[in-house]
Amino acid sequence: KVEKGRIVDCKFKTWGCASAISSMSMLSEMIKGKTLDEALKIKPKDITGNLEGLPPHKVHCSVLSFKALREAIEKYKEKNKF
């Protein structure tokens, strides 16, 4: 949810392991209060860092979260002619 150019709420639906769910949950908290462009500056390593790490074979979960956010913002901008 975006109001006055800032993300005020973020919800997600995912199926997957605990690492995927925690990565998306962390990202949703990280972007609240940011502009769309500020949110796009968040990288997978930032998500992993805020989680205080992920097992090496689960780092891809933070990448999936990042890609989902990027796609959602692109669709939002397209729909709202932002």
MMTF fields as JSON, N, C-alpha, C and O atoms, coordinates in Angstrom:
{
  "mmtfVersion": "1.0.0",
  "mmtfProducer": "UNKNOWN",
  "numBonds": 327,
  "numAtoms": 328,
  "numGroups": 82,
  "numChains": 1,
  "numModels": 1,
  "chainsPerModel": [1],
  "groupsPerChain": [82],
  "chainIdList": ["A"],
  "bondAtomList": [4, 2, 8, 6, 12, 10, 16, 14, 20, 18, 24, 22, 28, 26, 32, 30, 36, 34, 40, 38, 44, 42, 48, 46, 52, 50, 56, 54, 60, 58, 64, 62, 68, 66, 72, 70, 76, 74, 80, 78, 84, 82, 88, 86, 92, 90, 96, 94, 100, 98, 104, 102, 108, 106, 112, 110, 116, 114, 120, 118, 124, 122, 128, 126, 132, 130, 136, 134, 140, 138, 144, 142, 148, 146, 152, 150, 156, 154, 160, 158, 164, 162, 168, 166, 172, 170, 176, 174, 180, 178, 184, 182, 188, 186, 192, 190, 196, 194, 200, 198, 204, 202, 208, 206, 212, 210, 216, 214, 220, 218, 224, 222, 228, 226, 232, 230, 236, 234, 240, 238, 244, 242, 248, 246, 252, 250, 256, 254, 260, 258, 264, 262, 268, 266, 272, 270, 276, 274, 280, 278, 284, 282, 288, 286, 292, 290, 296, 294, 300, 298, 304, 302, 308, 306, 312, 310, 316, 314, 320, 318, 324, 322],
  "bondOrderList": [1, 1, 1, 1, 1, 1, 1, 1, 1, 1, 1, 1, 1, 1, 1, 1, 1, 1, 1, 1, 1, 1, 1, 1, 1, 1, 1, 1, 1, 1, 1, 1, 1, 1, 1, 1, 1, 1, 1, 1, 1, 1, 1, 1, 1, 1, 1, 1, 1, 1, 1, 1, 1, 1, 1, 1, 1, 1, 1, 1, 1, 1, 1, 1, 1, 1, 1, 1, 1, 1, 1, 1, 1, 1, 1, 1, 1, 1, 1, 1, 1],
  "groupList": [{"groupName": "LYS", "atomNameList": ["N", "CA", "C", "O"], "elementList": ["N", "C", "C", "O"], "formalChargeList": [0, 0, 0, 0], "bondAtomList": [1, 0, 2, 1, 3, 2], "bondOrderList": [1, 1, 2], "singleLetterCode": "K", "chemCompType": "L-PEPTIDE LINKING"}, {"groupName": "VAL", "atomNameList": ["N", "CA", "C", "O"], "elementList": ["N", "C", "C", "O"], "formalChargeList": [0, 0, 0, 0], "bondAtomList": [1, 0, 2, 1, 3, 2], "bondOrderList": [1, 1, 2], "singleLetterCode": "V", "chemCompType": "L-PEPTIDE LINKING"}, {"groupName": "GLU", "atomNameList": ["N", "CA", "C", "O"], "elementList": ["N", "C", "C", "O"], "formalChargeList": [0, 0, 0, 0], "bondAtomList": [1, 0, 2, 1, 3, 2], "bondOrderList": [1, 1, 2], "singleLetterCode": "E", "chemCompType": "L-PEPTIDE LINKING"}, {"groupName": "GLY", "atomNameList": ["N", "CA", "C", "O"], "elementList": ["N", "C", "C", "O"], "formalChargeList": [0, 0, 0, 0], "bondAtomList": [1, 0, 2, 1, 3, 2], "bondOrderList": [1, 1, 2], "singleLetterCode": "G", "chemCompType": "PEPTIDE LINKING"}, {"groupName": "ARG", "atomNameList": ["N", "CA", "C", "O"], "elementList": ["N", "C", "C", "O"], "formalChargeList": [0, 0, 0, 0], "bondAtomList": [1, 0, 2, 1, 3, 2], "bondOrderList": [1, 1, 2], "singleLetterCode": "R", "chemCompType": "L-PEPTIDE LINKING"}, {"groupName": "ILE", "atomNameList": ["N", "CA", "C", "O"], "elementList": ["N", "C", "C", "O"], "formalChargeList": [0, 0, 0, 0], "bondAtomList": [1, 0, 2, 1, 3, 2], "bondOrderList": [1, 1, 2], "singleLetterCode": "I", "chemCompType": "L-PEPTIDE LINKING"}, {"groupName": "ASP", "atomNameList": ["N", "CA", "C", "O"], "elementList": ["N", "C", "C", "O"], "formalChargeList": [0, 0, 0, 0], "bondAtomList": [1, 0, 2, 1, 3, 2], "bondOrderList": [1, 1, 2], "singleLetterCode": "D", "chemCompType": "L-PEPTIDE LINKING"}, {"groupName": "CYS", "atomNameList": ["N", "CA", "C", "O"], "elementList": ["N", "C", "C", "O"], "formalChargeList": [0, 0, 0, 0], "bondAtomList": [1, 0, 2, 1, 3, 2], "bondOrderList": [1, 1, 2], "singleLetterCode": "C", "chemCompType": "L-PEPTIDE LINKING"}, {"groupName": "PHE", "atomNameList": ["N", "CA", "C", "O"], "elementList": ["N", "C", "C", "O"], "formalChargeList": [0, 0, 0, 0], "bondAtomList": [1, 0, 2, 1, 3, 2], "bondOrderList": [1, 1, 2], "singleLetterCode": "F", "chemCompType": "L-PEPTIDE LINKING"}, {"groupName": "THR", "atomNameList": ["N", "CA", "C", "O"], "elementList": ["N", "C", "C", "O"], "formalChargeList": [0, 0, 0, 0], "bondAtomList": [1, 0, 2, 1, 3, 2], "bondOrderList": [1, 1, 2], "singleLetterCode": "T", "chemCompType": "L-PEPTIDE LINKING"}, {"groupName": "TRP", "atomNameList": ["N", "CA", "C", "O"], "elementList": ["N", "C", "C", "O"], "formalChargeList": [0, 0, 0, 0], "bondAtomList": [1, 0, 2, 1, 3, 2], "bondOrderList": [1, 1, 2], "singleLetterCode": "W", "chemCompType": "L-PEPTIDE LINKING"}, {"groupName": "ALA", "atomNameList": ["N", "CA", "C", "O"], "elementList": ["N", "C", "C", "O"], "formalChargeList": [0, 0, 0, 0], "bondAtomList": [1, 0, 2, 1, 3, 2], "bondOrderList": [1, 1, 2], "singleLetterCode": "A", "chemCompType": "L-PEPTIDE LINKING"}, {"groupName": "SER", "atomNameList": ["N", "CA", "C", "O"], "elementList": ["N", "C", "C", "O"], "formalChargeList": [0, 0, 0, 0], "bondAtomList": [1, 0, 2, 1, 3, 2], "bondOrderList": [1, 1, 2], "singleLetterCode": "S", "chemCompType": "L-PEPTIDE LINKING"}, {"groupName": "MET", "atomNameList": ["N", "CA", "C", "O"], "elementList": ["N", "C", "C", "O"], "formalChargeList": [0, 0, 0, 0], "bondAtomList": [1, 0, 2, 1, 3, 2], "bondOrderList": [1, 1, 2], "singleLetterCode": "M", "chemCompType": "L-PEPTIDE LINKING"}, {"groupName": "LEU", "atomNameList": ["N", "CA", "C", "O"], "elementList": ["N", "C", "C", "O"], "formalChargeList": [0, 0, 0, 0], "bondAtomList": [1, 0, 2, 1, 3, 2], "bondOrderList": [1, 1, 2], "singleLetterCode": "L", "chemCompType": "L-PEPTIDE LINKING"}, {"groupName": "PRO", "atomNameList": ["N", "CA", "C", "O"], "elementList": ["N", "C", "C", "O"], "formalChargeList": [0, 0, 0, 0], "bondAtomList": [1, 0, 2, 1, 3, 2], "bondOrderList": [1, 1, 2], "singleLetterCode": "P", "chemCompType": "L-PEPTIDE LINKING"}, {"groupName": "ASN", "atomNameList": ["N", "CA", "C", "O"], "elementList": ["N", "C", "C", "O"], "formalChargeList": [0, 0, 0, 0], "bondAtomList": [1, 0, 2, 1, 3, 2], "bondOrderList": [1, 1, 2], "singleLetterCode": "N", "chemCompType": "L-PEPTIDE LINKING"}, {"groupName": "HIS", "atomNameList": ["N", "CA", "C", "O"], "elementList": ["N", "C", "C", "O"], "formalChargeList": [0, 0, 0, 0], "bondAtomList": [1, 0, 2, 1, 3, 2], "bondOrderList": [1, 1, 2], "singleLetterCode": "H", "chemCompType": "L-PEPTIDE LINKING"}, {"groupName": "TYR", "atomNameList": ["N", "CA", "C", "O"], "elementList": ["N", "C", "C", "O"], "formalChargeList": [0, 0, 0, 0], "bondAtomList": [1, 0, 2, 1, 3, 2], "bondOrderList": [1, 1, 2], "singleLetterCode": "Y", "chemCompType": "L-PEPTIDE LINKING"}],
  "groupTypeList": [0, 1, 2, 0, 3, 4, 5, 1, 6, 7, 0, 8, 0, 9, 10, 3, 7, 11, 12, 11, 5, 12, 12, 13, 12, 13, 14, 12, 2, 13, 5, 0, 3, 0, 9, 14, 6, 2, 11, 14, 0, 5, 0, 15, 0, 6, 5, 9, 3, 16, 14, 2, 3, 14, 15, 15, 17, 0, 1, 17, 7, 12, 1, 14, 12, 8, 0, 11, 14, 4, 2, 11, 5, 2, 0, 18, 0, 2, 0, 16, 0, 8],
  "groupIdList": [1, 2, 3, 4, 5, 6, 7, 8, 9, 10, 11, 12, 13, 14, 15, 16, 17, 18, 19, 20, 21, 22, 23, 24, 25, 26, 27, 28, 29, 30, 31, 32, 33, 34, 35, 36, 37, 38, 39, 40, 41, 42, 43, 44, 45, 46, 47, 48, 49, 50, 51, 52, 53, 54, 55, 56, 57, 58, 59, 60, 61, 62, 63, 64, 65, 66, 67, 68, 69, 70, 71, 72, 73, 74, 75, 76, 77, 78, 79, 80, 81, 82],
  "secStructList": [7, 3, 3, 6, 6, 3, 3, 7, 7, 7, 7, 7, 7, 7, 7, 1, 7, 2, 2, 2, 2, 2, 2, 2, 2, 2, 2, 2, 2, 2, 2, 6, 6, 7, 5, 2, 2, 2, 2, 2, 6, 7, 7, 2, 2, 2, 2, 2, 2, 2, 6, 6, 7, 7, 7, 4, 4, 4, 6, 2, 2, 2, 2, 2, 2, 2, 2, 2, 2, 2, 2, 2, 2, 2, 2, 2, 2, 2, 2, 6, 6, 7],
  "xCoordList": [0.861, 0.0, 0.903, 1.822, 0.63, 1.435, 0.547, -0.534, 1.01, 0.319, 1.322, 2.379, 0.981, 1.841, 3.267, 4.23, 3.389, 4.698, 5.509, 6.643, 4.944, 5.668, 4.907, 3.676, 5.662, 5.075, 4.641, 5.464, 3.355, 2.843, 2.501, 2.399, 2.326, 2.043, 2.476, 2.501, 2.811, 3.26, 2.794, 3.027, 2.14, 1.69, 2.175, 2.418, 2.313, 2.78, 2.135, 1.636, 2.163, 1.673, 2.766, 3.192, 3.206, 4.26, 4.086, 3.503, 4.591, 4.664, 6.129, 6.789, 6.63, 8.031, 8.563, 7.817, 9.856, 10.535, 10.587, 10.207, 11.057, 11.161, 12.074, 11.827, 13.116, 14.034, 13.34, 13.572, 12.504, 11.776, 10.779, 10.663, 10.069, 9.071, 9.744, 9.275, 10.833, 11.503, 12.143, 12.17, 12.657, 13.256, 12.202, 12.444, 11.044, 9.983, 9.416, 9.095, 9.292, 8.797, 9.754, 9.319, 11.04, 12.037, 11.98, 11.993, 11.919, 11.869, 10.632, 10.71, 9.503, 8.278, 8.415, 7.878, 9.114, 9.356, 10.367, 10.244, 11.359, 12.409, 11.899, 12.442, 10.867, 10.432, 9.376, 9.121, 8.766, 7.732, 8.325, 9.352, 7.668, 8.123, 9.047, 9.382, 9.462, 10.372, 9.583, 8.443, 10.209, 9.634, 9.87, 10.635, 9.219, 9.414, 10.867, 11.437, 11.46, 12.854, 13.806, 14.785, 13.525, 14.353, 14.239, 15.232, 13.035, 12.823, 13.585, 14.094, 13.667, 14.391, 15.897, 16.6, 16.381, 17.821, 18.211, 19.395, 17.229, 17.511, 17.956, 17.325, 19.018, 19.589, 19.446, 19.251, 19.542, 19.44, 20.379, 20.007, 21.59, 22.534, 22.033, 22.357, 21.247, 20.666, 19.624, 19.531, 18.852, 17.838, 18.534, 18.182, 19.52, 20.267, 20.936, 20.937, 21.504, 22.161, 21.2, 21.537, 19.997, 19.003, 18.479, 18.003, 18.567, 18.191, 19.346, 19.219, 20.47, 21.706, 22.166, 22.67, 21.978, 22.483, 21.437, 20.408, 21.747, 20.964, 21.963, 23.118, 21.554, 22.458, 22.867, 22.052, 24.099, 24.573, 23.647, 23.484, 23.056, 22.192, 20.786, 19.927, 20.55, 19.248, 19.323, 18.313, 20.496, 20.667, 19.784, 19.372, 19.491, 18.643, 17.257, 16.567, 16.857, 15.55, 15.496, 14.459, 16.597, 16.618, 16.583, 16.032, 17.163, 17.128, 15.704, 15.257, 14.994, 13.608, 12.737, 11.879, 12.958, 12.208, 12.479, 11.557, 13.74, 14.153, 13.475, 12.956, 13.482, 12.864, 11.358, 10.786, 10.717, 9.275, 8.956, 8.005, 9.751, 9.553, 9.735, 8.915, 10.802, 11.079, 9.925, 9.506, 9.416, 8.31, 7.042, 6.327, 6.767, 5.583, 5.662, 4.666, 6.82, 6.981, 6.853, 6.228, 7.442, 7.328, 5.861, 5.42, 5.104, 3.687, 2.904, 2.011, 3.236, 2.566, 2.802, 1.865, 4.044, 4.382, 3.689, 3.191, 3.654, 3.002, 1.502, 0.934, 0.882, -0.572, -0.954, -1.986, -0.122, -0.42, 0.276, 0.248, 0.903, 1.627, 2.542, 2.555, 3.295, 4.182, 5.484, 6.362],
  "yCoordList": [-1.166, 0.0, 1.222, 1.332, 2.133, 3.344, 4.551, 4.66, 5.456, 6.711, 7.848, 7.79, 8.866, 10.047, 9.66, 10.238, 8.682, 8.284, 7.377, 7.033, 6.977, 6.105, 4.807, 4.773, 3.759, 2.454, 2.464, 2.628, 2.29, 2.327, 0.939, 0.728, -0.003, -1.374, -2.328, -1.973, -3.522, -4.533, -5.889, -6.257, -6.619, -7.969, -8.895, -8.466, -10.141, -11.096, -12.447, -12.748, -13.232, -14.602, -15.475, -15.261, -16.437, -17.302, -18.722, -18.969, -19.623, -21.019, -21.378, -21.118, -21.963, -22.331, -22.609, -22.761, -22.67, -22.999, -21.782, -20.673, -22.018, -20.95, -19.824, -18.659, -20.151, -19.12, -18.209, -17.0, -18.771, -17.958, -17.049, -15.867, -17.608, -16.823, -15.725, -14.587, -16.06, -15.046, -13.961, -12.797, -14.319, -13.316, -12.318, -11.111, -12.813, -11.92, -11.103, -9.928, -11.712, -10.991, -9.853, -8.739, -10.142, -9.115, -7.992, -6.815, -8.351, -7.331, -6.459, -5.243, -7.055, -6.263, -5.25, -4.146, -5.603, -4.65, -3.585, -2.423, -3.98, -3.047, -1.943, -0.838, -2.218, -1.227, -0.263, 0.763, -0.565, 0.327, 1.7, 1.813, 2.732, 4.102, 4.604, 5.788, 3.727, 4.13, 4.508, 4.081, 5.31, 5.564, 4.321, 3.435, 4.264, 3.124, 3.025, 1.934, 4.157, 4.145, 3.738, 3.031, 4.178, 3.762, 2.256, 1.59, 1.728, 0.29, -0.512, -1.592, 0.01, -0.694, -0.743, -1.548, 0.101, 0.106, -1.015, -1.31, -1.633, -2.745, -3.933, -4.262, -4.563, -5.7, -6.968, -6.895, -8.127, -9.391, -9.481, -10.036, -8.941, -9.006, -8.182, -8.496, -7.134, -6.334, -7.156, -7.088, -7.925, -8.785, -9.829, -10.023, -10.496, -11.521, -10.927, -11.54, -9.737, -9.071, -8.771, -8.95, -8.312, -8.014, -9.275, -9.233, -10.382, -11.665, -12.256, -13.309, -11.55, -12.014, -13.325, -14.211, -13.424, -14.548, -15.601, -15.723, -16.348, -17.513, -18.626, -18.342, -19.867, -20.942, -20.73, -20.282, -21.04, -20.787, -21.34, -20.714, -22.483, -23.07, -22.455, -22.891, -21.451, -20.774, -19.289, -18.589, -18.811, -17.395, -17.009, -15.855, -17.96, -17.66, -17.162, -16.509, -17.46, -16.994, -15.474, -14.875, -14.852, -13.388, -12.813, -11.734, -13.523, -13.086, -13.166, -12.27, -14.23, -14.366, -13.242, -12.707, -12.887, -11.788, -10.477, -9.715, -10.225, -9.02, -8.959, -7.915, -10.072, -10.102, -9.881, -9.209, -10.437, -10.244, -8.768, -8.226, -8.127, -6.703, -5.88, -5.014, -6.146, -5.385, -5.519, -4.532, -6.726, -6.945, -6.228, -5.633, -6.283, -5.613, -4.104, -3.478, -3.522, -2.075, -1.704, -0.699, -2.513, -2.24, -2.273, -1.411, -3.265, -3.364, -2.185, -1.65, -1.784, -0.64, 0.627, 1.373, 0.861, 2.056, 2.05, 3.082, 0.911, 0.776, 1.054, 1.793, 0.46, 0.607, 2.043, 2.546, 2.689, 4.04, 5.145, 6.314, 4.752, 5.707, 6.599, 7.82, 5.963, 6.63, 6.998, 7.566],
  "zCoordList": [0.0, 0.0, 0.0, 0.812, -0.917, -1.072, -0.844, -1.424, 0.004, 0.259, 0.215, 0.845, -0.525, -0.656, -1.028, -0.524, -1.911, -2.417, -1.517, -1.849, -0.373, 0.56, 0.783, 0.772, 0.983, 1.274, 2.734, 3.634, 2.96, 4.331, 4.847, 6.056, 3.935, 4.359, 3.261, 2.083, 3.658, 2.709, 3.209, 4.36, 2.336, 2.666, 1.57, 0.442, 1.901, 0.917, 1.157, 2.241, 0.122, 0.211, -0.388, -1.523, 0.366, -0.155, 0.341, 1.397, -0.425, -0.026, -0.1, -1.106, 0.942, 0.906, 2.291, 3.258, 2.353, 3.6, 4.532, 4.157, 5.722, 6.724, 6.247, 6.559, 5.504, 5.01, 4.0, 3.996, 3.156, 2.177, 2.887, 2.566, 3.845, 4.58, 5.401, 5.419, 6.076, 6.899, 6.04, 6.441, 4.874, 3.978, 3.512, 3.514, 3.117, 2.651, 3.797, 3.625, 4.955, 6.121, 6.5, 6.791, 6.494, 6.814, 5.786, 6.145, 4.525, 3.486, 3.638, 3.462, 3.958, 4.105, 5.24, 5.148, 6.291, 7.385, 6.977, 7.367, 6.196, 5.783, 4.867, 4.879, 4.072, 3.087, 3.603, 2.972, 4.717, 5.247, 5.552, 6.222, 5.053, 5.259, 4.166, 4.135, 3.274, 2.196, 0.942, 0.755, 0.094, -1.224, -2.071, -1.689, -3.208, -4.099, -4.546, -4.588, -4.877, -5.315, -4.19, -4.431, -2.974, -1.832, -1.607, -1.313, -1.745, -1.557, -2.596, -2.299, -3.814, -4.875, -4.634, -5.244, -3.761, -3.449, -2.484, -2.319, -1.855, -0.946, -1.782, -2.786, -1.378, -2.096, -1.258, -0.045, -1.904, -1.167, 0.035, 1.069, -0.092, 1.03, 2.224, 3.37, 1.964, 3.051, 3.811, 5.036, 3.065, 3.694, 4.557, 5.721, 3.979, 4.711, 5.943, 7.01, 5.799, 6.926, 8.061, 9.231, 7.714, 8.749, 9.417, 10.551, 8.72, 9.314, 10.121, 10.748, 10.087, 10.727, 10.125, 10.816, 8.803, 8.031, 7.719, 8.384, 6.683, 6.272, 5.985, 5.668, 6.085, 5.68, 4.22, 3.413, 3.876, 2.503, 1.408, 0.361, 1.644, 0.617, 0.605, -0.162, 1.448, 1.499, 1.137, 1.196, 0.768, 0.429, -0.752, -0.865, -1.629, -2.778, -2.353, -3.136, -1.141, -0.654, -0.579, -0.866, -0.198, -0.152, -1.567, -1.787, -2.516, -3.911, -4.446, -5.161, -4.104, -4.546, -3.981, -4.683, -2.722, -2.101, -2.83, -3.12, -3.119, -3.828, -5.201, -5.597, -5.915, -7.247, -7.173, -8.031, -6.162, -5.991, -5.733, -6.297, -4.886, -4.608, -5.868, -6.175, -6.594, -7.815, -8.807, -9.412, -8.974, -9.897, -9.421, -10.227, -8.136, -7.591, -7.797, -8.158, -7.575, -7.761, -9.234, -9.573, -10.105, -11.543, -11.977, -12.737, -11.498, -11.846, -11.27, -11.927, -10.052, -9.427, -10.245, -10.53, -10.616, -11.383, -12.729, -13.179, -13.367, -14.67, -14.557, -15.362, -13.563, -13.371, -13.014, -13.457, -12.22, -11.742, -12.523, -12.138, -13.629, -14.484, -13.667, -13.818, -12.809, -11.839, -12.493, -11.845]
}
